[in-house]
Amino acid sequence: MSRLRQLRKEKNLTISELGEKIGMSYSNIAMLERGERNFTADTLKIFSNFFNCSIDYFLGHSNIRNNNILNSDINLYSQLNNLTNEQIEY
């Protein structure tokens, strides 16, 4: 099953309902799901924003659904790494 179809089904949307929400035709979405049409940069942005996932996840290149979690972990690590010994002991 394509990641597009998986994400669409998770939201309990038909192809028609998804098309209405993002302004895309039924046939275009159906062909993308079946792999009969390639994603453009614009369609990747639309889908990743709608499904709140990274493009890598959407394309099946990663199992990390949303990079926001990863980015917040990196930010926290950076902040902790910059603490002085006095701040750590407090």
Protein Blocks (a to p, Z undefined) as FASTA:
>chain_A
ZZklmmmmmnopafklmmmmnopafklmmmmmnopaccdfklmmmmmmmnopafklmnop
acbfblklmmmmmmmmmmmmmpcfklmmZZ
